[in-house]
């Protein structure tokens, strides 16, 4: 079994969750916030059979697209922190994968 921890933008979550529900992929959802942009993310923990890994990654690729947005961010200018407007890439997905020895339900 595999444990996937998937971090997606809040706006990408609805399509991904519909895909997971339609294909009977069970997930636990956590609401999280990124540190750099302070944007709301959704973190999902998914436990799947190894054979379904590519299927799940395909749903993520299909529903979570990277895009560019103008955002005010804080940066260090050598003396102090200043707010500047930058084009930043947001969206897409971050996926962390690990082998899962056992899954227990009580």
C-alpha positions as CSV (number, residue, x, y, z in Angstrom):
1,X,0.0,0.0,0.0
2,X,1.0,3.6,-0.6
3,X,0.4,6.7,1.4
4,X,0.0,9.9,-0.6
5,X,0.0,13.3,1.0
6,X,-1.3,15.7,-1.7
7,X,-1.3,19.5,-1.3
8,X,-3.5,21.4,-3.7
9,X,-4.8,24.9,-4.1
10,X,-8.3,25.5,-2.6
11,X,-9.6,26.3,-6.1
12,X,-8.3,23.0,-7.5
13,X,-9.9,20.9,-4.8
14,X,-13.5,20.7,-6.0
15,X,-12.6,19.0,-9.3
16,X,-10.1,16.7,-7.7
17,X,-12.6,15.7,-5.0
18,X,-15.3,14.9,-7.5
19,X,-12.9,12.7,-9.4
20,X,-11.8,10.9,-6.2
21,X,-15.5,10.3,-5.2
22,X,-16.5,9.1,-8.7
23,X,-13.6,6.6,-8.7
24,X,-14.0,5.4,-5.0
25,X,-10.7,6.9,-3.8
26,X,-11.0,7.6,-0.1
27,X,-9.2,10.6,1.3
28,X,-8.9,12.6,4.6
29,X,-8.9,16.3,4.1
30,X,-7.0,18.9,6.1
31,X,-7.3,22.7,5.5
32,X,-3.8,24.2,5.5
33,X,-2.2,27.5,4.6
34,X,1.1,28.1,2.8
35,X,3.7,30.2,4.5
36,X,5.0,32.2,1.6
37,X,1.7,33.5,0.1
38,X,-0.6,32.8,3.0
39,X,-3.0,31.1,0.6
40,X,-5.5,28.5,1.6
41,X,-4.5,24.9,0.5
42,X,-6.2,21.6,0.9
43,X,-4.0,18.7,2.1
44,X,-5.3,15.2,1.4
45,X,-4.0,11.9,2.8
46,X,-4.8,9.0,0.5
47,X,-4.1,5.4,1.2
48,X,-4.2,3.3,-2.0
49,X,-3.0,0.0,-3.5
50,X,0.3,0.4,-5.4
51,X,-1.6,-0.7,-8.6
52,X,-3.8,2.5,-8.4
53,X,-0.9,5.0,-7.9
54,X,-0.7,6.1,-11.6
55,X,-4.5,6.3,-11.8
56,X,-4.6,8.7,-8.8
57,X,-1.6,10.7,-10.1
58,X,-3.5,11.1,-13.4
59,X,-6.5,12.6,-11.6
60,X,-4.2,15.1,-9.9
61,X,-2.5,16.0,-13.2
62,X,-5.9,16.5,-14.8
63,X,-7.4,18.7,-12.1
64,X,-4.5,20.7,-10.6
65,X,-3.0,23.2,-13.0
66,X,-0.2,25.6,-12.3
67,X,-0.9,29.3,-13.1
68,X,0.8,32.7,-12.6
69,X,-0.7,35.4,-10.4
70,X,0.4,38.8,-9.3
71,X,0.7,38.8,-5.5
72,X,2.1,41.1,-2.9
73,X,4.8,39.2,-1.0
74,X,7.3,40.1,1.8
75,X,11.0,40.0,0.9
76,X,14.2,40.9,2.7
77,X,16.0,43.7,0.9
78,X,19.2,43.4,2.8
79,X,18.1,45.7,5.6
80,X,14.4,45.0,6.4
81,X,11.4,43.1,5.1
82,X,9.5,45.0,2.4
83,X,6.3,44.2,0.5
84,X,6.7,43.9,-3.2
85,X,4.4,42.8,-6.1
86,X,5.7,39.7,-7.9
87,X,4.4,37.3,-10.5
88,X,4.3,34.0,-8.6
89,X,3.4,30.5,-9.8
90,X,0.5,29.0,-7.9
91,X,-1.6,25.9,-8.2
92,X,-0.5,22.5,-9.4
93,X,0.0,20.0,-6.7
94,X,2.7,18.7,-4.4
95,X,2.6,15.0,-3.8
96,X,4.6,13.1,-1.1
97,X,4.6,9.4,-1.3
98,X,5.6,6.7,1.1
99,X,5.2,3.0,1.6
100,X,2.6,2.0,4.1
101,X,3.2,-1.1,6.1
102,X,-0.3,-1.5,7.4
103,X,-3.7,0.2,7.4
104,X,-5.8,-0.4,10.4
105,X,-9.5,0.5,10.9
106,X,-11.2,0.1,14.2
